[in-house]
């Protein structure tokens, strides 16, 4: 009992630190992970070897491999200038500014299904800024639109965002099962129906911009090799489902292997030093994810997840619909203001336990959790990293965006996407 309470206190303090000091979230997660390991060693009768095994097994190495590999491939894809070329062709074929920005938002949305959200914003934001500068209009609504669009599709595929990777790791989902699972449409299609609804909202904001688009300079592609790597990664991940149906190792090996080729591409071009390439690796997020895995692993070892599931059933009851709505809406509320990675990592086991106790399909509650947590970050400028970056870009260009202005677009966008997606999941998986 003392161990359980101690671990819970450490997790709670770490989470509060992550909430209040977002820029130092890795520090708080790392210290918290170290403390729970010390607590486990103090209260456990296990040998040092067994303790080391617990730590190593708590970390999902497959997820870390996928994250790092896709990160390197995405960096090469950005540097190849292919995304900028695609955006250019979308812009020049648009009949007015509103349509051009809407298509760029659509591109950002689709791109973020395979490329990290912040990278997506950095790819397309300069194009939107250039259009706004030539037309002498405010870029604020357009960059907000790009940010919230990029957050939307990161949930749709295994390689889109860390939360999807974490879900796959805990639930044993492979790449193909994000599209179809047990003969039913999976999370990918839930996101798509939500995307359709949310893009009607964006269109309502952008349709007033009816001026024709000024001439835009075309980007030159440096190399098509990174594009080939992305296509190959998708194909290999799809095929790996037959060899590693439980998603235990193959995804990480594939992504890391192709990541090595992406790194080699940087070296061959001789435009980048070793220091430049090392800067591309997000060591901060790798340490953060590892620490969260250890923290949540300690909670599971102490039996905290079962206790939380019991509390939910006690205070909300065993009515499936109310529990589902609670998980979705609570996830939206939490993720509007704090990083969703620790929340999702902690709540997936709770959702699984609730599903087992209520004799539900195991995916109903976890899909609702993912939709609420990932789309909820679109409400405020601090809810997701892509939002923070887009607001920083706007500030650099002389436009200060507050929570109210961001929420004016983000809130209706989020509500429409969450409502439609969660209804879809309910009827498919209930």
MOKA-V8913 format. One record per residue. RES is the residue in one letter. PSI is psi in whole degrees, -180 to 180 (* if undefined). Layout:
RES,PSI  RES,PSI
This chain:
X,-43  X,-41  X,-44  X,-48  X,-41  X,-45  X,-41  X,-41  X,-44  X,-44  X,-45  X,-44  X,-40  X,-43  X,-41  X,-43  X,-41  X,-39  X,-47  X,-39  X,72  X,-34  X,-18  X,28  X,-35  X,-37  X,-48  X,-40  X,-42  X,-45  X,-41  X,-43  X,-42  X,-42  X,-41  X,-31  X,-42  X,-43  X,-42  X,-42  X,-37  X,-42  X,-13  X,153  X,5  X,156  X,162  X,-36  X,-43  X,-37  X,-43  X,-40  X,-40  X,-46  X,-47  X,-36  X,-25  X,-33  X,127  X,95  X,-29  X,-43  X,-43  X,-39  X,-42  X,-44  X,-50  X,-42  X,-47  X,-32  X,-47  X,-41  X,-41  X,-40  X,-43  X,-39  X,-42  X,-48  X,-23  X,-18  X,9  X,-44  X,-39  X,-37  X,-43  X,-45  X,-40  X,-46  X,-34  X,-41  X,-49  X,-19  X,5  X,144  X,-19  X,175  X,-44  X,-44  X,-39  X,-47  X,-37  X,-41  X,-36  X,-40  X,-40  X,-41  X,-44  X,-40  X,-49  X,-39  X,-36  X,-9  X,-17  X,-12  X,144  X,143  X,-43  X,-42  X,-39  X,-45  X,-44  X,-27  X,-49  X,-19  X,-44  X,-33  X,-45  X,-41  X,-40  X,-41  X,-47  X,-36  X,-42  X,-35  X,-6  X,50  X,161  X,133  X,-3  X,-56  X,-30  X,-42  X,-32  X,-43  X,-41  X,-43  X,-50  X,-28  X,-39  X,-31  X,-26  X,-50  X,-7  X,-21  X,-18  X,-32  X,165  X,-36  X,10  X,-49  X,157  X,-41  X,-39  X,-39  X,-41  X,-43  X,-47  X,-40  X,-44  X,-35  X,-5  X,34  X,134  X,-180  X,-47  X,-29  X,-9  X,-14  X,-51  X,135  X,124  X,34  X,9  X,155  X,135  X,-160  X,-30  X,-47  X,-30  X,-41  X,-38  X,-41  X,-35  X,-36  X,-41  X,-46  X,-43  X,-29  X,-20  X,-36  X,-47  X,-42  X,-36  X,-33  X,-34  X,-14  X,-16  X,-15  X,90  X,2  X,147  X,155  X,132  X,162  X,137  X,133  X,133  X,139  X,148  X,130  X,131  X,-41  X,147  X,-2  X,-46  X,-34  X,-41  X,-36  X,-42  X,-45  X,-44  X,-39  X,-46  X,-44  X,-45  X,-38  X,-38  X,-43  X,-31  X,-20  X,-27  X,-27  X,-25  X,67  X,-22  X,4  X,60  X,-25  X,-32  X,-39  X,-46  X,-40  X,-44  X,-51  X,-40  X,-40  X,-46  X,-30  X,-34  X,-41  X,-38  X,-41  X,-41  X,-35  X,-41  X,-43  X,-42  X,-37  X,-19  X,18  X,-10  X,134  X,171  X,-36  X,-40  X,-44  X,-40  X,-34  X,-25  X,-25  X,124  X,76  X,-33  X,-49  X,-36  X,-45  X,-40  X,-49  X,-44  X,-42  X,-42  X,-41  X,-43  X,-43  X,-48  X,-36  X,-38  X,-39  X,-43  X,-41  X,-36  X,-9  X,17  X,-37  X,-41  X,-38  X,-42  X,-43  X,-40  X,-39  X,-41  X,-46  X,-35  X,-45  X,-22  X,-24  X,-177  X,18  X,114  X,-44  X,-43  X,-40  X,-42  X,-48  X,-40  X,-47  X,-44  X,-52  X,-39  X,-38  X,-40  X,-47  X,-47  X,-46  X,-12  X,-20  X,-17  X,164  X,131  X,-9  X,-53  X,-35  X,-49  X,-43  X,-38  X,-34  X,-20  X,-48  X,-38  X,-44  X,-39  X,-43  X,-42  X,-44  X,-41  X,-41  X,-27  X,3  X,44  X,160  X,137  X,-12  X,-14  X,-55  X,-37  X,-33  X,-40  X,-40  X,-47  X,-43  X,-49  X,-44  X,-39  X,-37  X,-22  X,-25  X,-7  X,-3  X,-40  X,162  X,-11  X,4  X,-20  X,153  X,-37  X,-37  X,-45  X,-43  X,-44  X,-40  X,-38  X,-40  X,-43  X,-42  X,-41  X,-28  X,15  X,18  X,113  X,126  X,123  X,179  X,-42  X,-45  X,-39  X,-44  X,-23  X,-35  X,-42  X,-38  X,-54  X,-34  X,-47  X,-46  X,-46  X,-45  X,-45  X,-45  X,-50  X,-45  X,-43  X,-34  X,-42  X,-49  X,-41  X,-49  X,-28  X,-40  X,-3  X,*
